[in-house]
């Protein structure tokens, strides 16, 4: 096992009716900005519950944070925070709203050009406003980690940053608030969580059985519960299990002391920035091909994955590895997320633009061994057509 630091201060309030607890976890004298996306939290009653729970607080609202939150929109929120001297943020929504709120928290009191937070991946963040979150779409794990991804539309750049200063103070997870999610978002969320686990698990062995078993358990649970969430949207227990899987997939626990990959995500980010695909759609496209192209360097873990997650014990090594990759692709398809570039009207003519973006963002050597060169990324994309 590798050396590691593990720190996660986020207070999780899980279960039905927990929005009512806002009044005790938001400081009584806080000047609060509630940030959210579109109109779904209005139509499903979540915003009304938030307003009621914070009725004793000074509250303002900021709406319109997009999927793949844009720097341009978030800077308007930063200006509001600065002008109104607001001192506590509350994100209400999915990972995009929470990611966006992290950026606002870091940028509001930042000295210098806020874009440099993304350019330096958060290394220059020395403080941030406190914030909490109410999760309505389980997928990214942003509710219990210190990472964020922001898109600057004018540059077609999707950039990530992290900082110890942007852990949520608390996150409220009520599975019942996910009952009204569209089928597309349910499928995307399961695929997103699955890919997060794979980026930390599917590398090479370092004698970390605890992390491996945790990761395999999350993957198996997503495989079991994901299709149930599509088939029976109102099953509270299924939604609870999916929600908690998504949180555990990226709260730092399974990644502690093990090598991590993230090449799939970096390539996927460029597909989103250039062509507007959902984040989970890009992961579903890239991950199976990434495993196929890199199966020699990942052989030991692919064989472990094949046996422990998919129960593939018979046949030679190649057939087990290929079978596990195919089952992964089929699972994504089962969740309603297509896995080929051509499914999204993209093809060979789009690959050079993706590689150009990777190069401009200094993503020329990726992966746990830094061996995913631009040539390897090209192979992956060509295999994804």
Secondary structure, 3 states (H helix, E strand, C coil): CCCCCCCCCCEEEECCCHHHHHHHHCCCCCEEEEEECCCHHHHCCHHHHHHHHCCCCEEEEECCCCCCCEHHHHHHHHHHHHHHCCCEEEEEECHHHHHHHHHHHHHCCCCCCCHHHHHCCCCCCCCCCEEEEEECCCCCCHHHCCEEEEEEHHHCEEEEEECHHHCCCEEEECHHHHCCCCHHHHHHHHHHHHHHHHHHHCCCCCCCHHHHHHHHHHHHHHHHHHHHHHHCCCCHHHHHHHHHHHHHCCCCCCCCCCCCCCHHHHHHHHHHHHHCCCHHHHHHHHHHHHHHHCCCCCHHHHHHHHHHCCCCCCCCHHHHHHHHHHHHHHHHHHCCCCCCHHHHCCCHHHHHHHHHHHHHCCCCCECCCCCECHHHHHHHHHHCC
